[in-house]
Amino acid sequence: MHYSLSPYPDQRPGSSGLRKKVYVFQSRRHYLHNFIQSIFSSIDLRDRQGSTMVVGGDGRFFNQTAIEVIVQMAAANGVGRLIIGQHGIMSTPAVSCVIRKYKAIGGIILTASHNPGGPDGDFGIKFNTANGGPAQEAVTNKIFQISRTIEEFAICPALRVNLASLGKQMFDLENKFKPFTVEIVDSVESYANLLRNIFDFAALKELLSGENHIKIRLDGMHGVVGPYVRRIFCEELGSPANSAISCVPMEDFGGQHPDPNLTYAADLVDAMRDGQYDFGAAFDGDGDRNMILGKHGFFVTPSDSVAVIADNIFCIPYFQQTGVRGFARSMPTSAALDKVAKATKIELYETPTGWKYFGNLMDAGRLSLCGEESFGTGGDHIREKDGIWAVLAWLSILATRRQSVEDIVKDHWLKYGRNYFTRYDYEDVDLDVACEMMEDLEILMVDKSFVGQRFAVGDKIYQVEKADNFEYTDPIHSTISRNQGLRIIFSDGSRIIYRLSGTGSGGATVRIYIDSYEKEHIFQDTQVMLGPLATISLKISQLHNRTGRSGPSVIT
């Protein structure tokens, strides 16, 4: 059946899909239908007809309602088969894996990632394409254009599917030669199989449950990873059941913010402090982000995490077989990975923020390992960042080297020097104020007199060597991505970066990133070492004056 609708002007998908408050989807007539139809209409009818698509979500509030609509609309839009995670739950890495395994034309992921859930929280819809990765800008632009001009949507409103029952459900539709098939699959199995072929599960089982086993604590933050943690780490690798905490997916993530950082995963940080656990990790709502902690809560920055994995990459059997094709990091991520790439003579790519840029390089066979400072790490086994993969990578290094997390990281600093790194997030800033500040900042930075300026704080003097608005030319497609962040690079290699983030659903988030390399003073406190640059970053931007804030919402 076809129903007419009035289009909406505000459904531009960000780098992580469309994210809005739940009440927007609930209160605006056919708001969900408008965007879902725009996704289907963006796919050529010949490609859509009889095709396979994957659907999964992080279990947040409104997940089940949205899946029911997606099933009804997929049937009416000519899709032949939907593969859906049991109970509608499937982690973002698992959806990527299943799209690739079944050669689907794409997948719809219902998540707002690390943003809060529940009736007063956020909801999101993300479209991944046939490579298993987030849709490229050309695709999301097409979806956005359709969403603004669309006049009707197609739906089979009477179609009902049982998300709890594993197996195939067939539906005979009018004017269709073949029945429409919905296949409810075990959310974990295909993904766990993939990981078994990447890591040495026997060595990991020995590490976690053998004679001299280590004690671990894994915090699911009531997101989607709970069933994955219990199945893989507890049932298969033998870690005791009580090492998995907050591992029951909840619609509101237990009232918490499912963001694995020192602020929002404070329960894990506190539990690690007394030293009873050797290794700790937390995951976000949809399972693609991770935070790594050592004994006594020793914090591994995501920038250091990807660098350490790169330096120990052959602890992972998969890379012994495939070799290493390249490393990559997002521009704001610290340059720790660059040092490893230079020492190992492996190509390094610096990309804008957004996993799709890594996906292009992986599809072209140029990239094996990548990471972002925003707690994302992954390999070329799928086309999304992958929290559980990152934890298994770290445990593989521990199993091989038989050292503590802290000793491994400190050895890394002794070998390469240390990139002190921090990020200040100013959340829910008025969008107009934030944009105006960024515009004025860019005008200041691109003025010829800015390069060469010296800034003194105490006995430290920093001289500007380069200032620009980062742009990236994709080496595969030659597409140019402009306005990816304001960069100030000083003569000692230190960097201050300013960005507006597009992954929230409310006001703007202004992020300041500070990265400073030290060869000698490597065991100092991060905030003390970066204090002078932090002061300079606020002086140049006038951020506190412009926004009325006295400090950041979150420091990582």
N, C-alpha and C positions, 0 to 999 in steps of 0.2 A: 504494500500500500504506500501511496505517496501523500505526504502532508505538506502544506505550504507553511513557510515560516518567515520571520523577519530577521535579516542577518544582524550580527553584532560587530561593532567596529574595533573591539579590544581583545581579539583572540590571536594576537601575534605570539607564536611560540618562541620562548627564549632558548638558550643553549640546552636547556633540560626540559623542553616541552612547555605546555601551557599550565601555569600555576595560578590558582585563585583561591580565595577563601571558600570553604564549603558552601556557605550561604549563597554565594554567587551562582553556583551550579544548581542549588535547590530553589532559589527564588526567581531566577530569570527563566522565563518560559522557553523551553527547548534549547537552553544554553549548551547543554551537553550534546544534544542531537546535532546542533549546528556544527560543532567542532568535529564530531565523529564523522558526519557526512562529508565534511571538508577533507578529512583524511582519505576516505574511500574515493571521493571524486578526484583527488590528486593523482590517483593510480589509474593508468590507462585501462579502459574497460576490458581490452583483450588480455591484459596481464591479470586483471582481477577475476575474470570469469573462471570458476572452478579452481581457484588458487587456494593455497594453504596459508593461514596466518596464525600467529601465536598471541595469546592474551594472558597477562599475569599482573598481579599488583602486590603492594607491600602490606595489604591487610588493613589499611587505615579506613576510617569512617567514610562511607559512601562507595567503597570498593565494590560491594556486591550489587548495589543498585546500578552502578555504571556498567558492570559486566553484563547484567541482564539486557540493558539497552544495546550494548555493543553486539551481543549475540543476535538480537532481533534485527539490527541494522546490517550486520554482515551477511545474514541470510538474504535479505532483500537487495543487497548490492552485488550479488553474484559470487560471493566467496564460497568455495566448495567445502572447505574444512577449517574448523577452528581447533587449535590445540590450546587447552586452558589448564593451568595448574589447579590441583585439587583445592576446593574451598576458595578458588579465585586467587590463591596465593602463589607467587613465584618471584624469587629475587631478580633484580635487574641483570646480574651476571648470568643467572640460569636462563632467563628469557633469551639473552644473546646466544647462549649455547644451544638452546632448543631451535631457534630460528635457523642457525647454521646446520644443525644435525638433520632437520627435516626439509632443508632447502625451501623454507617458507619465503614468501615475497616480502614479509615484514612482520612486525609485531606491535601491539599496543600495550604499553606499560602504564599502569595506574599508580602513580607515586608522586609525592612532593618531596622525595628523598629524605633529607635531614630536617625538614620543616615540621613543626608540631602538627598532630592530627586531632581527631575528635570533631564533634559538631561545630566547635568554634575555631577549629584549626584550618589547615590548608589541604587542598586536593589538587592533583595534577594528572595530566595525560601526556604521554610522550610516545612519539612514533619512531620506531627503529626500522631500518630498511633491510634488504636481503643479506647484507654482510653481517648483520647482527648488531650494528652500531647505530648511534643516534643519526637521524636524518640530516643530510647536508643542508646548507643554507638555501640552495636552490629549491629543495623540496619544501622546507618549512615556509619559505616565502610564497610558494605556490598554494600551500594550505591556507596561509593567512589571506591571500588575495581571494580565494574561493569563499572563505568564511565571511568576507565583507559584502559579497554579491549574491550569495546563495539564496534560492527562493523556495526550495522544497527539500525534503529528506525522504528516504525510502526506509520502510520498517515492516517487519512481520510481528505485529503487537501481540499475537496470541501465542507465540513460540515460548515455551518454558524449558529451561535446562536445569538438571540436577548437578550442582557443582561438587557435591559430596561423594558422588558415586564414580569410582574409577571405571574407565572403559568408554566405548563408543556409544553415542546416542544419535540415531538417524531421524531425519525429519523430511517427509515428502512435501515439497512445496509446489504450488500451482506453477505451470509453465516451465518447470525444470525437469530435464531428462534424468538427472541423477539426484539422489537425496542429498540434503545438506547434512554434513556430519560435524558433530561436536565431540572431540575426544578429550576426556578428563584424564590427565596424566599425573603420576607421582611427581611432585614439585622438585624433589631432590635427586632422583635416580640418574637422569641423563647427565646432570651437572657433576654429580659425584663420580660417575664413570669417567668423565673427561679428566677430573683431577687425579684419579688413580693412574692414568696414563702419563701424567706430568711429573708426579712426585713418587718417591720411594716410600710407599705406605708401610712396608715392613720396618724400615729404619725409624720412621716416625712413631710406629707402634711401640718399638723398643724404647724410644725417648720418653714417651708419655705413660707407658705402663710396664716397662721392663724392670730389671733389678735395680738400676740406679736412675729411676725415672725422675723427671722434673715435675713440679707442681704448677699447673696453669689455671688461670681464671679468665673466662671468656664472657663478656657482657653483651647480650643481644639487644639491650635497650628496648625490649618488647617490640622489636621490629620483625621483619620477615626472616631474619637469619636463624631464629630459634630452632626450627626443625632441621636446618642444615648443620648447625653446631652440634645438636644432640646426635644426629645420625653419623656424621663424619668423625667428630672428635671423641665423642663418648662411646657410641656403639661400635664403630669400626676401629678407632685407634686406641681405645681402652682407657681414655681419661675418665676419672670418676664422674658420675652424674652431677655431683654438687660443684663441679668446676664450671658448669654452664649456668649462668645466672641471668635473670630477666629474659628467659628464652621462650616465653609464651607470647606469640604475636597478639597485640591488643589494638583495638580500633583507635585508641587515643595514646598509644605507647605508654600506658600507665600514667598519663598526665605529664609525662616528661618530654623533653626536647630531644629527639633521637639523633643527636649530632655527636660523633665520637671525638670530643676534644677535652681539654683539661677542665673546662668550665662545666659542660653538660654531662660528662662522664665522671663527675666528682666521686660518685659511689665507688667506682672501680679504683680510682686513684687512692682513695682512703683505705680500701681493702688491701691494696698492694703495699702500703707504707710499712707495716710491721715486719715484712720480710718473709712471711710464710709461703708466698708464691714466687716462683722464679720468672714467670712470664705472664703478662696480661695483655688482653686486647679487647677493644670495643668496636662495635659495628653500627652503621646508621640504619635508618628506617628501611631502605630497600636493598641493603647489603653490598653496596659498591664501595663504601668508604670504610677505613679502618684506622684505629690508633694503636700503636705498639708501646707497651711499657715493660721495663725490666724490673728486677727485684727492688724493693723499697720505692717503687713508683718512678724509677728512672725513665724519663720521657724521651722517646726517639722522635725527633721532628720528621714529618713526612718527607721533607727534602733530604734529610740524612738517610731515611729508610730506603728510598729508591737507590741512593748512592751505595749503601752497604750491600743491598741485594745485587747491584751491578758488579761490585767488586768480588762477590762470592757466588756469581751466577752459575758456576758449574757444580755447586752443591745440589742443583736441581737437575735430575736426570734428563728432562725434556731438552734442556739447552745443550747437554752433552751430545744429544742426537742431532739437533737442528743447527747448532752453532749460533753465534750472536750476530745479527744483521745490523743493529743500530740501537742507540739509546735516544730518548727524548724526554723533555720536561716542558711544562708550560712556562711562559716568560716570567711570571712572578715568583716561581719556585727558585730556591737558592741554587747557586752554581756548583754545589757539591758534586753533582753528577758529572759536570763538565770535567772535573779533575780526573775522575775514573776513566772517562771516555778518552781523554788525552793520553793517559798512562797506558791504556790498553789498545790505543790506535783504532778505536771504534767510532764510527760517525755519530755525531751528536746533533739533534735537531731541537731548536727552540721555537715553540709554537704558541699561538694564543691559548687562552683558557678555553677548555671544551674538548671532550674526548674524541669528537669526530675528526679533529685534526690528526690525532694519532692513528685513527682508523685508516685514513688515506695512505699513510706511510706503511702501515701493516699490510694492507691489501696489495701494495706494490712490492712487498718483500723487502722493505728497507728498515723495519723496526721490530725489535724483539721485546724491549722492556721500556716502560715509561712511567712517569709519575707527576703528580700535581701537589703543591703545598697544601691544598684543601683536603688532605687525607685520602687521596686517591692514588692507588698503585696498581699496575697490571702488566700482563704479558700479551703475546699475540695469539693466545689460545682462543680468546673471544674478542669482541670489539667494545667492551665496556671495562671500566675500572672494576676491581674485584677484591673485596675485603677478605674473603676466606682464602683466596689464592695468596694474598700478601702474608697472611698469618702462617700458612703452610710453607711459604718461601722462607720466612724467618725461622720457623721450627726446623726446616731442612738445614739451615746454616748452623743452628745450635747443635743439631744431631751430628754434623760433620766436624765442627770445630770444638765441641765440648767446652765452650766458654760461656760466661754469662752474657746477657744482652749488653750490659754496661761495658764489659771488657771488650766486646767485639766493636762497639761504637768508639770507645776511646782508642783502641788500636787503629781504627780507621782515621781518626783525627791525627794521631801521631804520624801516620803514613802520608796523609794528603793535606794536613792542615784542617782548620775548621771554618765552616761558614756559619757564623751566628745569624740566626734568622728569626724574625717575629712578624706577626700580622696583627694589626689593630682593626677591628670591625666597628664601625659606627652604624648601628641598625636603625631602620625606620626614620631616616632623615627625610625631611620634606623634599620631594623630587625636584621642584623648581630651584630650591636653595642649592641642592647638590649639583645640579647641572650647571648653574651659574658659577658656582665655585670652581668646577672643573674647567669651564670655558676660560675664566679669568686666569687660572693656573697655567693653562696651555699658552695663553697670550704672553704671560710672563716668561715662560720657559723657552718659547721659540724666538724671543727677542735676542738679537745677536750679542747683546751685552751680558746675557745670562751665563754663557759658556765662559769659563775662566774665573767666575766669581768665587770668592773664598768665604767659607762659613766657619767661625770659630766657636767652640763650646769648651770651656775650661782650657786644657792644654792641647786639645785636638783641633786640627785645622783640616777642613775638607774643601778641595777645589773641584768645581764642576768641569768635567771633561766632555760630557755629551748630554744632551737633553732632547727628547723627542716623544712623539706619540707612536707607540710601537705598531708597525704593520708587518704583515707576513705574506710572503708569496709562496703558495703551496708548490713544492717541487714536483708534484705529480700532475696536478691539474692547471698549474700556472694562475690560479685564481688569487686575487689579492684581498686580504682581510685588513681593513684599516681601523684606526681608533681603538686599539686593543689595550691601551693603558699608557699613562704618562710615566716616562722613565727619566730619572736623573741619575747619571752614572758619574761617580767621582774618580779622581786620578788614581786612587788606591784600589779601584775595582768595586768599592761599596756602591750599593744602589738603594734609591728610594723610589717606590712605584706607587702610583695612585690609580685606583680603578673604581668604577661604579659596577656593582654586581647585579646580574639579572636573574638570580635564582630565587628571590623572595616573592611574596605575594602582596606585601604591603608597600610601605614607602621604600626609598632607595637605601641601599647599604653602601657606604663609602668604605673602601678598604685601603689601608696604607701598609705596604710591605717594606721591610727593611732587611737588607742582606749585606753582611760585612765579613770579609775573609781575613782570618788570622793564621799565620804559620807558627807563631811562638806561643802566644797567650791562649791556650786552647781549653783550659779547664776553669774558665771564669763563669760567672753568672750571666746569662743571656741578656736580661733586661739592663744590667749594669753596663755591659759591654756596648749595647746598642743605644744607651741613654742619650749620648750626644747626637746621634743621627735622628733619634726620635724627636728630640727638641728642634732640630733643623727642619724636619718634615712638617712640624706644626707651624713653625715660623714662616716657612715659604708659603704654605697653603692657607694660613690663617683659619684653619678648620674649626677650632673651638669658638672663635669669634663669629664665624659665618653661620655655624649650626646651633650655637647656644649650648653646646655640649661641654662638659668639663672633663670628659674622658671617654674611652671606647667602651662599647657594650661587652665585647669579648676580646681577650688577648690570647693568641695562640703562638 
